[in-house]
Amino acid sequence: MTPELEKYAPQFPAEDFSERDLHYLEPFVSNPKGLISAISNLPPEIVGALCSRASRAKNSLLRVLLDEYIYPIVDGEDKILASELEETVKFFRGHGFKNILNNQRAQSFYAKWLSQYGDDSIAQMTGTHVVFWGISQVAMKFLEDRRIGLEPIEKSTRYVNFGNKVGNHYLYYTPKPDLEKLGLLDEYEKTLDALFDTYVATLPPLKEWLIKSFDDKESILEKKAFDTLRGLLPMATLGQVAFRGNAQAFEYLLSRTLKHPLGELRWIADTLKTELDKEIPS
């Protein structure tokens, strides 16, 4: 990735995982220290259950994977199951699933048919799951609109509080190179901070009024408050989305995004290609 393109990366720090976290994540996640990761080496049911949490999860799906699927086993009472998981992690870390299976023949098959015969439908028969953490609503909608062959689940503004700060900064995307060129960076940040300040200030009294006015459970009324105020959130709001897709669909997505006028989308495409090359290099 060029230094110029790197400037368009979201100003959103990836989660600070501990060494223990990384020990358990690295066999299953292609880029645990980044914002875009492919998921592999997990049973389909686990991946499906994990990605389905994207709409309501407060934390990244990688944190959910640790806290709800891995650590309950590692720290649980079933020592046999914990030992089996530890052996699995040790195996993947020591050898690597792809090295054990030696998939050069499969890669050669795809390369031959895709390049020599143009039978792109073969690429429909392989795919992966990808998690995007900390991208704008603009980017998210663009990716989701490439519907054929891709199945997204996004973090919903209806169910989750978007008023928290990370590193003393609200969760919104700032295209700094473009705004600095136009001399609009300060005005942009003041405007978006004001929107988020209003969102944060209005949530508690609205929630209190809803609780006094309706007999529903507090958790339901809290979601109603989120749903009512989400119109204040700008399209620059950063969120999370998980995709299941086949290789053909991801290839088409990359072809539409690598040269896109928006720098954020070009950065996403470049990063996504790096992660996909680890999973489906053909």
Rosetta blueprint (number, residue, H / E / L):
1 M L
2 T L
3 P H
4 E H
5 L H
6 E H
7 K L
8 Y L
9 A L
10 P L
11 Q L
12 F L
13 P L
14 A L
15 E L
16 D L
17 F L
18 S L
19 E H
20 R H
21 D H
22 L H
23 H H
24 Y H
25 L H
26 E L
27 P L
28 F L
29 V E
30 S L
31 N L
32 P L
33 K L
34 G L
35 L L
36 I E
37 S E
38 A E
39 I E
40 S L
41 N L
42 L L
43 P L
44 P H
45 E H
46 I H
47 V H
48 G H
49 A H
50 L H
51 C H
52 S H
53 R H
54 A H
55 S H
56 R L
57 A L
58 K L
59 N L
60 S L
61 L H
62 L H
63 R H
64 V H
65 L H
66 L H
67 D H
68 E H
69 Y H
70 I H
71 Y H
72 P H
73 I H
74 V H
75 D L
76 G L
77 E L
78 D L
79 K H
80 I H
81 L H
82 A H
83 S H
84 E H
85 L H
86 E H
87 E H
88 T H
89 V H
90 K H
91 F H
92 F H
93 R H
94 G H
95 H H
96 G L
97 F H
98 K H
99 N H
100 I H
101 L H
102 N L
103 N L
104 Q H
105 R H
106 A H
107 Q H
108 S H
109 F H
110 Y H
111 A H
112 K H
113 W H
114 L H
115 S H
116 Q H
117 Y H
118 G L
119 D L
120 D H
121 S H
122 I H
123 A H
124 Q H
125 M H
126 T L
127 G E
128 T E
129 H E
130 V E
131 V E
132 F E
133 W E
134 G E
135 I E
136 S E
137 Q H
138 V H
139 A H
140 M H
141 K H
142 F H
143 L H
144 E H
145 D L
146 R L
147 R L
148 I L
149 G L
150 L E
151 E E
152 P E
153 I E
154 E E
155 K L
156 S L
157 T L
158 R L
159 Y L
160 V L
161 N L
162 F L
163 G L
164 N L
165 K E
166 V L
167 G L
168 N L
169 H L
170 Y E
171 L L
172 Y E
173 Y L
174 T L
175 P L
176 K H
177 P H
178 D H
179 L H
180 E H
181 K H
182 L H
183 G L
184 L L
185 L H
186 D H
187 E H
188 Y H
189 E H
190 K H
191 T H
192 L H
193 D H
194 A H
195 L H
196 F H
197 D H
198 T H
199 Y H
200 V H
201 A H
202 T H
203 L H
204 P H
205 P H
206 L H
207 K H
208 E H
209 W H
210 L H
211 I H
212 K H
213 S H
214 F L
215 D L
216 D L
217 K L
218 E H
219 S H
220 I H
221 L H
222 E H
223 K H
224 K H
225 A H
226 F H
227 D H
228 T H
229 L H
230 R H
231 G H
232 L H
233 L L
234 P L
235 M L
236 A L
237 T E
238 L E
239 G E
240 Q E
241 V E
242 A E
243 F E
244 R E
245 G E
246 N E
247 A H
248 Q H
249 A H
250 F H
251 E H
252 Y H
253 L H
254 L H
255 S H
256 R H
257 T H
258 L L
259 K L
260 H L
261 P L
262 L L
263 G H
264 E H
265 L H
266 R H
267 W H
268 I H
269 A H
270 D H
271 T H
272 L H
273 K H
274 T H
275 E H
276 L H
277 D H
278 K H
279 E H
280 I L
281 P L
282 S L
